[in-house]
Amino acid sequence: MSTPQLSVVVPVFNEQDNVAPLVREIVAALRGRLPFEIVFVDDASRDGTLAALRALKAEVPELRVLRHLHQSGQSTAIRTGVKAARAPWIATLDGDGQNDPADIPKLLVARDAADGQIKLFAGWRVQRKDSGSKRWASRIANAIRARMLRDATPDTGCGIKLFEREAFLDLPYFDHMHRYLPALMQRAGWKTLSVPVHHRPRAAGVSKYDNLQRALVGIRDLLGVAWLIARSRRTPVEELA
């Protein structure tokens, strides 16, 4: 298999009924467009997720499967996948099937037409298919985050993103960092761009977060990211000839 130009990283926890349709949709969206690999990271699932992924490996040569021996959370699973990825650019998707893999080519087109200083293309769910309470909670959280971090990003919680692997691995790592990637990329001196994408209802399984849980964790993380931004310093460097 040729060296991939794109690695699609998907963190999953207890998504046994969603992984097969998602893998096949990724293949349908990308096969024939560019060399790619799919890296699923199973975060110590307790259902049949790992067995389903093992079965898919025989069907899909682009698929790689990594497994956490202990549950470590979504941000850690994403970072595990990015570190293992072989391509210079990464696309991420949530494992619940609510992100549409058919949007990945749209992000690639946006990247190819963009300023080279843009290292993150963030999906923007303009028509969310979540419950009303979840949409309202997300709207409030996005408003507070935008006011504090000034990251000019309408939807940082969208799981579908495209970013440069090297730029991502240079960011400070902490649990739940995946919710603050635009602000962290901007802190590092890069530009980001939001791209409208589709959003779909969850077809199977249950959400792993509730609104109160998101809020309690989010307040602490938001204050931490704001501190990081306030304390950051970027220094231009030149090498003598």
Residue pairs with C-beta under 8 A, 6 or more apart in sequence:
1 35
1 61
1 62
2 35
3 35
3 86
3 87
4 35
4 36
4 37
4 62
4 85
4 86
4 87
5 34
5 35
5 36
5 87
5 88
5 89
6 30
6 34
6 35
6 36
6 37
6 87
6 89
6 90
6 91
6 104
6 108
7 36
7 37
7 38
7 39
7 81
7 82
7 85
7 86
7 87
7 89
7 90
7 91
7 165
8 26
8 30
8 36
8 37
8 38
8 39
8 90
8 91
8 92
8 93
8 101
8 104
9 39
9 41
9 78
9 81
9 82
9 85
9 90
9 91
9 92
9 93
10 22
10 26
10 38
10 39
10 40
10 41
10 81
10 92
10 93
10 94
10 95
11 40
11 41
11 43
11 74
11 77
11 78
11 81
11 92
11 94
11 95
12 18
12 19
12 40
12 41
12 42
12 43
12 45
12 49
12 53
12 77
12 95
13 42
13 43
13 44
13 45
13 49
13 71
13 74
13 77
13 95
13 208
14 45
14 46
14 47
14 49
14 205
14 208
15 45
15 49
15 95
15 96
15 97
15 204
15 205
16 45
16 47
16 48
16 49
16 51
16 52
16 205
17 203
17 204
17 205
18 95
18 96
18 97
18 203
18 204
18 205
19 40
19 49
19 52
19 53
19 56
19 95
20 52
20 55
20 56
21 97
21 203
22 93
22 95
22 97
22 101
23 38
23 40
23 56
23 60
23 63
24 60
25 100
25 101
25 102
26 38
26 93
26 101
26 104
27 38
27 60
27 62
28 101
28 102
29 101
29 102
29 104
29 105
30 36
30 101
30 104
30 105
31 62
33 105
33 108
34 108
36 62
36 87
37 62
37 63
37 64
37 85
37 86
37 87
38 60
38 62
38 63
38 64
39 64
39 65
39 66
39 81
39 84
39 85
40 53
40 63
40 64
40 65
40 66
40 81
40 95
41 66
41 67
41 68
41 77
41 78
41 80
41 81
42 49
42 50
42 53
42 65
42 66
42 67
42 68
43 68
43 71
43 72
43 73
43 74
43 76
43 77
44 67
44 68
44 69
44 70
44 71
44 72
50 65
50 67
53 63
53 65
54 65
56 63
57 63
57 65
64 84
66 80
66 81
66 84
68 76
68 77
68 80
72 80
73 175
73 176
74 176
74 178
75 173
75 174
75 175
75 176
75 177
75 178
76 175
78 92
78 178
79 173
79 177
81 90
81 92
82 90
82 165
82 168
82 169
83 169
85 165
87 165
88 164
88 165
88 166
89 111
89 162
89 163
89 164
89 165
90 162
90 163
90 164
90 165
90 168
91 104
91 107
91 160
91 161
91 162
92 159
92 160
92 161
92 163
92 178
93 99
93 101
93 104
93 159
93 160
94 159
94 160
96 202
96 205
96 207
97 200
97 202
97 203
97 204
98 129
98 159
98 199
98 200
98 201
98 202
99 123
99 158
99 159
99 160
99 197
99 198
99 199
99 200
100 160
100 197
100 198
100 199
100 200
102 198
103 123
103 160
103 195
103 197
103 198
104 160
104 162
106 195
106 197
107 121
107 123
107 160
107 161
107 162
107 195
107 197
108 162
110 121
110 162
110 193
110 195
111 118
111 121
111 162
114 121
114 193
115 191
117 190
117 191
118 190
118 191
118 192
118 193
119 163
119 164
119 167
119 185
119 190
119 191
119 192
120 161
120 162
120 163
120 164
120 167
120 181
120 182
120 185
120 190
120 192
120 193
121 161
121 162
121 163
121 192
121 193
121 194
121 195
122 153
122 155
122 156
122 158
122 161
122 181
122 182
122 192
122 193
122 194
122 195
123 155
123 158
123 159
123 160
123 161
123 194
123 195
123 197
124 154
124 155
124 158
124 194
124 195
124 196
124 197
125 155
125 158
125 197
125 198
125 199
126 196
126 197
127 198
127 199
128 134
128 135
128 138
128 199
129 199
129 200
129 201
130 138
130 199
133 211
134 207
134 211
137 211
137 214
137 215
138 155
138 157
141 157
141 214
141 215
141 218
142 154
142 155
142 156
142 157
144 222
145 151
145 156
145 180
145 183
145 218
145 222
146 152
146 153
146 154
148 222
148 226
149 180
149 183
149 222
149 225
149 226
149 229
151 180
151 182
151 183
151 186
151 192
152 182
152 192
153 182
153 183
153 192
153 194
154 194
155 194
156 179
156 180
156 181
156 182
156 183
157 179
158 197
158 199
160 197
161 181
163 181
163 185
167 185
167 188
167 190
168 181
170 188
171 177
171 181
171 184
171 185
171 188
172 184
172 228
174 221
174 224
176 217
176 218
176 221
177 184
179 218
179 221
180 221
180 222
180 225
181 192
182 192
182 194
183 225
183 229
184 225
184 228
185 191
185 192
186 192
187 228
187 229
187 232
188 234
189 234
